[in-house]
């Protein structure tokens, strides 16, 4: 294939240091498949991958040049060359992809529904990120923007199903993973308080997922058993919540880092693959997927009215979208979808 390939690489110590790196199109060895990345979403979740790239080994999935990394994204790709049994050219798959035009994978455990990437350097990484599924025909824009985030929401809400508390307080409440979690908690009859920036209060209230929305004010917090879900990673907000609630704060869970800094004295860190592993043990992989799919269908029916899809094309626009999301300039209703 003569068109060439590209990757969008960022500085591992300076995520705003962005470069489009061009190279020859990869070739495949026996047992390998070449994917052409087609459509991906860019959200604050991807920023968390960059901030925690070293701590949680996100940089290891798609290695970049020396001192640089390739941020993982979720999206769709097409099989354009195959030297692996059971994976046909033209197949469209969904999964964990690089900010790049192409990816070489080594399919293992191939079924009618997809495969697992058995590439050597990914074998000791969390297996939840190595599964690729055949495209389902659902709304692809919603899937690239919400599905991976909602899986985190689903697993987080499931974690809380075994806890004892009276109310859940959510920071960065306008973020997609946060309100996906609030949606599920509200379904379960749990009272949820959303904290967000003043400019996002109206949007967050319009979702209907929160019983109360406040502009980062602890005045909305009452002396009752509270779980704090921190999607922002803002140390000042956490300190204020802890001071206000004292012994009433029964759990303090960090999920995201929209503020891009791991604050000192943080609570327990929620790593979705750990809860996924637990539930696969409890329910089996099919049981987990069935429960998630049911929740996804309910959520997607609502979420379609909560997002304005903003379309972008090519590596240069992908790099610009990354910088916009990194800087926190993206509006909460905006869903950035990039056709590569």
Legacy VTK file of the C-alpha trace (Angstrom):
# vtk DataFile Version 3.0
C-alpha trace
ASCII
DATASET POLYDATA
POINTS 340 float
0.000 0.000 0.000
1.628 3.232 -1.150
-0.352 5.961 0.572
1.851 6.033 3.675
0.810 6.265 7.306
0.894 8.794 10.115
0.728 9.009 13.883
-0.125 11.948 16.125
2.507 11.887 18.856
2.663 14.015 22.009
5.378 14.740 24.523
5.047 12.345 27.437
6.064 15.156 29.785
4.285 17.916 27.819
0.987 16.744 26.373
0.613 19.994 24.412
3.775 19.205 22.419
2.050 17.649 19.383
3.597 16.373 16.168
2.246 14.512 13.148
4.814 11.841 12.239
4.616 10.307 8.771
6.021 6.953 7.671
5.544 4.117 5.206
2.382 2.039 5.468
3.058 -0.983 7.712
3.153 -4.446 6.168
1.854 -7.610 7.799
3.624 -10.831 8.733
1.896 -14.225 8.858
-0.773 -14.161 11.551
-1.134 -10.379 11.460
-3.812 -7.956 10.251
-3.485 -4.341 9.155
-6.214 -2.012 10.352
-6.876 1.368 8.764
-8.238 3.621 11.479
-11.408 5.283 10.211
-13.378 7.096 12.921
-12.439 7.944 16.526
-13.742 10.134 19.340
-11.678 12.545 21.437
-12.890 13.354 24.958
-11.499 14.260 28.372
-11.124 10.508 28.938
-8.280 10.505 26.435
-6.598 13.277 28.392
-6.689 11.006 31.448
-4.912 8.342 29.387
-2.141 10.863 28.715
-1.879 12.155 32.289
-1.694 8.607 33.652
0.258 7.238 30.702
3.260 6.244 32.786
1.424 5.261 35.975
-1.095 2.957 34.300
1.012 2.028 31.247
-1.294 3.593 28.669
1.794 4.624 26.678
2.714 0.957 26.319
-0.186 0.035 24.046
1.000 2.054 21.050
4.664 2.993 21.576
5.854 6.302 20.138
9.278 7.696 19.413
11.781 8.394 22.189
10.200 10.626 24.841
6.895 10.734 22.979
3.632 8.842 23.204
0.604 7.990 21.096
-2.618 8.664 22.989
-5.134 5.798 22.849
-8.608 6.532 21.503
-11.693 4.416 20.871
-13.224 3.997 17.477
-13.707 2.052 14.270
-11.210 0.638 11.816
-11.315 -1.402 8.617
-9.247 -4.499 7.891
-7.250 -3.558 4.781
-4.754 -6.446 4.743
-4.973 -9.810 6.456
-2.568 -12.697 6.880
-4.607 -14.180 9.739
-7.213 -16.933 9.586
-10.769 -15.881 10.305
-10.327 -12.112 9.817
-11.348 -11.007 6.347
-10.307 -7.901 4.457
-13.170 -5.414 4.550
-14.255 -6.310 8.091
-15.111 -3.308 10.241
-14.118 -3.486 13.892
-14.513 -1.401 17.022
-11.955 -1.090 19.785
-8.911 0.580 21.332
-6.892 2.382 18.682
-3.970 4.793 18.404
-4.160 8.395 17.222
-2.876 7.122 13.906
-3.874 6.051 10.424
-2.973 2.362 10.810
-2.441 -0.367 13.390
-1.005 -3.871 13.019
-2.629 -6.479 15.282
-2.196 -10.222 15.746
-5.687 -11.734 16.135
-6.133 -14.535 18.645
-9.260 -16.228 19.986
-11.055 -15.262 16.783
-14.835 -15.710 16.861
-17.747 -14.514 14.742
-17.912 -11.462 17.019
-14.275 -10.339 16.978
-10.832 -11.170 18.312
-8.179 -10.380 20.910
-4.908 -8.726 19.885
-2.083 -11.095 20.771
0.762 -8.748 19.827
3.681 -9.558 22.143
4.092 -6.157 23.821
0.387 -6.055 24.796
0.285 -9.394 26.590
0.957 -8.018 30.080
-1.386 -5.036 29.646
-5.015 -5.024 30.877
-6.902 -7.440 28.588
-10.030 -5.269 28.545
-8.227 -2.975 26.090
-7.093 -5.752 23.763
-10.539 -6.931 22.598
-11.801 -5.897 19.149
-15.412 -6.513 18.119
-17.106 -6.514 14.754
-19.131 -3.346 14.141
-22.692 -3.741 15.401
-24.489 -1.243 13.172
-25.427 1.006 16.119
-24.933 4.781 15.886
-21.163 4.960 15.385
-20.800 8.552 16.558
-22.432 7.702 19.874
-20.234 4.632 20.224
-16.919 6.429 19.702
-17.941 9.255 22.029
-19.742 7.395 24.787
-19.374 3.619 24.760
-15.931 3.338 26.439
-16.845 6.094 28.895
-20.187 4.489 29.670
-18.466 1.172 30.329
-16.539 2.961 33.077
-19.802 4.499 34.297
-21.460 1.080 34.294
-18.658 -0.579 36.258
-18.451 2.312 38.705
-22.189 2.257 39.403
-21.914 -1.500 39.810
-19.119 -1.043 42.365
-21.386 1.245 44.399
-24.226 -1.287 44.299
-22.470 -3.088 47.159
-21.776 0.028 49.260
-23.867 1.647 52.006
-24.481 5.390 51.717
-27.214 8.015 51.420
-26.039 10.254 48.568
-23.402 10.416 45.829
-21.569 13.669 45.067
-19.998 13.928 41.600
-17.345 16.434 40.509
-16.903 17.510 36.882
-20.588 16.624 36.592
-20.870 17.891 33.006
-18.352 15.310 31.759
-19.681 12.320 29.844
-18.409 9.622 32.206
-19.768 11.536 35.196
-23.288 11.935 33.877
-23.304 8.398 32.535
-22.690 7.268 36.109
-25.346 9.663 37.435
-27.823 8.267 34.890
-27.339 4.734 36.229
-27.376 5.771 39.881
-30.576 7.711 39.354
-32.120 4.631 37.704
-31.269 2.743 40.897
-33.080 5.335 43.001
-29.933 6.919 44.432
-29.765 10.654 45.127
-26.960 12.341 43.154
-25.481 15.830 43.585
-23.473 17.232 40.670
-20.681 19.783 41.091
-19.538 21.642 37.983
-18.136 24.973 36.803
-20.541 27.937 36.710
-20.589 27.991 32.896
-21.729 24.344 32.772
-24.501 24.496 35.393
-27.345 25.038 32.903
-26.208 22.186 30.652
-25.741 19.827 33.592
-29.198 20.632 34.968
-30.730 20.047 31.536
-29.540 16.418 31.565
-31.986 15.502 34.309
-29.487 13.030 35.801
-28.836 14.956 39.031
-31.140 15.761 41.919
-29.078 18.892 42.650
-26.477 20.774 40.577
-24.149 23.302 42.193
-21.273 25.439 40.917
-18.566 23.829 43.058
-20.162 24.905 46.315
-20.080 22.708 49.406
-23.313 24.413 50.514
-25.146 21.682 48.584
-23.539 18.972 50.760
-25.520 17.838 53.792
-24.319 15.823 56.840
-25.255 12.362 55.575
-23.327 9.288 54.478
-21.740 10.402 51.221
-19.721 8.831 48.435
-17.587 11.354 46.540
-16.846 10.482 42.907
-14.017 12.686 41.739
-13.883 13.016 37.957
-11.886 16.260 38.116
-8.870 15.482 40.283
-9.013 18.981 41.773
-7.267 18.937 45.151
-8.927 22.134 46.380
-12.413 20.783 45.705
-11.556 17.496 47.405
-10.228 19.307 50.461
-13.421 21.380 50.683
-15.606 18.282 50.368
-13.648 16.488 53.059
-13.791 19.480 55.384
-17.534 19.897 54.869
-18.456 16.230 55.305
-15.898 14.979 57.824
-16.820 11.501 59.030
-19.893 11.514 56.776
-17.594 10.968 53.782
-17.679 7.181 53.617
-15.827 6.761 50.297
-13.669 9.076 48.200
-13.085 7.613 44.725
-10.950 9.142 41.972
-12.010 8.253 38.428
-10.800 10.971 36.075
-8.397 13.857 35.935
-10.041 16.602 33.907
-7.743 19.016 35.790
-4.787 16.881 34.597
-2.986 16.723 37.954
-3.021 13.889 40.475
-3.648 15.829 43.677
-1.968 14.897 46.935
-4.086 13.112 49.491
-6.394 11.681 46.879
-8.871 8.923 47.573
-8.911 5.392 46.215
-8.335 5.191 42.455
-10.982 3.403 40.397
-9.501 1.290 37.611
-12.354 -0.061 35.517
-10.572 -3.256 34.340
-10.331 -4.423 37.969
-14.117 -4.267 38.415
-14.564 -5.833 34.978
-12.334 -8.746 36.009
-14.360 -9.225 39.188
-17.696 -9.292 37.373
-16.439 -11.651 34.676
-15.597 -13.960 37.567
-19.094 -13.498 39.019
-21.211 -13.453 35.872
-18.977 -14.723 33.076
-17.953 -12.588 30.090
-21.290 -13.127 28.330
-23.247 -12.211 31.448
-21.291 -8.989 31.895
-21.715 -8.037 28.248
-25.446 -8.745 28.362
-25.924 -6.514 31.423
-23.821 -3.755 29.918
-25.602 -3.909 26.549
-28.984 -3.538 28.234
-27.766 -0.470 30.135
-26.117 0.951 27.009
-29.331 0.783 25.001
-31.199 2.695 27.707
-28.472 5.310 28.000
-27.929 5.770 24.245
-31.626 6.540 23.776
-31.169 9.538 26.085
-27.618 10.555 25.189
-28.439 11.191 21.538
-30.190 14.378 22.707
-27.280 15.469 24.926
-24.529 15.825 22.337
-23.817 17.884 19.229
-21.432 15.898 17.058
-18.597 18.031 15.665
-16.936 16.377 12.666
-13.210 16.658 11.896
-10.994 15.092 9.254
-7.360 14.015 9.005
-4.287 14.113 11.233
-3.917 17.890 11.460
-7.485 18.364 12.668
-7.064 15.426 15.051
-4.025 17.185 16.534
-6.000 20.430 16.900
-8.937 18.664 18.566
-6.521 17.052 21.007
-5.153 20.468 21.955
-8.665 21.894 22.360
-9.807 19.077 24.640
-6.503 19.149 26.536
-6.930 22.877 27.210
-10.482 22.349 28.477
-11.982 24.534 25.756
-14.473 21.932 24.517
-18.100 22.716 25.295
-19.929 19.994 27.270
-22.480 19.473 24.475
-19.736 19.055 21.881
-18.741 15.571 20.817
-15.580 15.571 18.712
-15.509 12.817 16.101
-12.526 12.554 13.778
-12.540 10.673 10.480
-8.949 9.691 9.934
LINES 1 341
340 0 1 2 3 4 5 6 7 8 9 10 11 12 13 14 15 16 17 18 19 20 21 22 23 24 25 26 27 28 29 30 31 32 33 34 35 36 37 38 39 40 41 42 43 44 45 46 47 48 49 50 51 52 53 54 55 56 57 58 59 60 61 62 63 64 65 66 67 68 69 70 71 72 73 74 75 76 77 78 79 80 81 82 83 84 85 86 87 88 89 90 91 92 93 94 95 96 97 98 99 100 101 102 103 104 105 106 107 108 109 110 111 112 113 114 115 116 117 118 119 120 121 122 123 124 125 126 127 128 129 130 131 132 133 134 135 136 137 138 139 140 141 142 143 144 145 146 147 148 149 150 151 152 153 154 155 156 157 158 159 160 161 162 163 164 165 166 167 168 169 170 171 172 173 174 175 176 177 178 179 180 181 182 183 184 185 186 187 188 189 190 191 192 193 194 195 196 197 198 199 200 201 202 203 204 205 206 207 208 209 210 211 212 213 214 215 216 217 218 219 220 221 222 223 224 225 226 227 228 229 230 231 232 233 234 235 236 237 238 239 240 241 242 243 244 245 246 247 248 249 250 251 252 253 254 255 256 257 258 259 260 261 262 263 264 265 266 267 268 269 270 271 272 273 274 275 276 277 278 279 280 281 282 283 284 285 286 287 288 289 290 291 292 293 294 295 296 297 298 299 300 301 302 303 304 305 306 307 308 309 310 311 312 313 314 315 316 317 318 319 320 321 322 323 324 325 326 327 328 329 330 331 332 333 334 335 336 337 338 339
